């Protein structure tokens, strides 16, 4: 995947391809520190040896079989208080991209805050690391891991595009389409179409409106996801009241 030609204005137009690296997010941060990353710079690798996920988890990806990349954006228009909007934007872009490959299906959902699920199995994840300057976002490094051709996983809750369709995919064309989907949604955010993004995110949110079991502070509770607050915290209706949780406060059971 040393060469990509996405039909974009800026996302992926600067491409840094690494046969192997520890983390594409870390490599992107290095480029930013050296002032060598343009807006839309994309770092992509075939083999990521120390990929990071949410909650400090490691991202598992077999070399050469999946998409592992990071995109650098400069969303200086976005207040730091609204940074979860960027997570929603990226998650919707991935949902767009997968919907084009799998067809419209209610099984494809975004699991809060920004994992991609098919049924109860994980297809991909996002890790966004923002650099703030005062009340604004100076840089965002958008790390994306997507399971494409991998067939065997260390955890039973993971799956891949190939597992779902029985096909083997060429990674470069998929990466090009992904970058196009990312930029399309990012331009929607930059144009201020925030209400649309929030509405569409809820429409594809995993377990939205359903009653399930969760765990918080070592205790289990039954609740129904009813939305998100402005900071992106999960709103759960439980025991006749609505409670809000951030990522570290609640676990899906």
Buried (B, 14 or more C-beta within 10 A) or exposed (E): BEEBEBEBEBBBBBBBBBEEBBBBBBBBBEBBEEEEBEBBBBBBBBBBEEBBBBEEEEBBBBBBBBBBBBBBBBBEEBEEEBBBBBBBBBBBBBBBBBBEBBEEEEEBBBBBBBBBBBBEBBBBBBBBBBEEEEEEBBBBBBBBBBBBBBEEBEEEEBBBBBBBEEEEBEBBEBBBBBBBBBBBBBBBBBEEBBEEBBEBBBEBBBBBEEEBEBEBEEEEBEBBBBBBEEEBBBBBBBEEEBBBBEBEBBEBE
